[in-house]
Amino acid sequence: MRSQDADILIIPGLSNSGPDHWQSRWEAKLSSARRVAQEDWEQPKLDDWTGRINAAIAAADKPVVLVAHSLGVIAAVHAAQALDEKIAGGFFVTPPSERAIVEHAAIDPHFAPIPTTPLRFPSVLIASRDDPYSSYRETEDLADAWGAALADAGFSGHINVASGHGPWPEGLMVFAGFLKQLRPNSGA
């Protein structure tokens, strides 16, 4: 599948992704990408976030590819339970662990438990060995539960601007390879 054959939904995590974040750069670079905007980026509520993601999936004209980071991954996986037939694939980067979710006062505790049902669409989960919000083992367990391919990003922090990942060209190469594996007729 080529990027223009899909509706690429950019799903940021807590506090959104600023202009230098790799998600914002990819959104600007990929013509078929659009951000799923949340009403409240600082006090996320599970029902609000999943509702907006599901509305974006339902509005898509082409197969949907989810590109989610951090808490956006967890919201996307919760949302995918309802509309997974339109989803061609999921590219998930450094989701937080349940421990990190429940310990963060600003996050709705209903984001946990994290769904562990196998996903019914191809997915890849990018894991960092020193992510402050999840151990590698916790992320590996999510990949196993979801049936997602696991990509080891080494010691990359949370794969955000603070960890030195503005443009993140290595991630874009992995994403391009992932897209090539998807069938153009999957999803919508």
Protein Blocks (a to p, Z undefined) as FASTA:
>chain_A
ZZklpccdddddehiaafklmklmmmmmmmkbccdddfblklccfklmmmmmmmmmmmpm
bdcddddehjlmmmmmmmmmmmmmmpgbdcdehiadfklmmmpmklcfklpccdfbdcfb
dcdddddfkbfkbcfklmmmmmmmnopacddebjnhjopaknopanommlmmmmmmmmmm
pcfkgcZZ
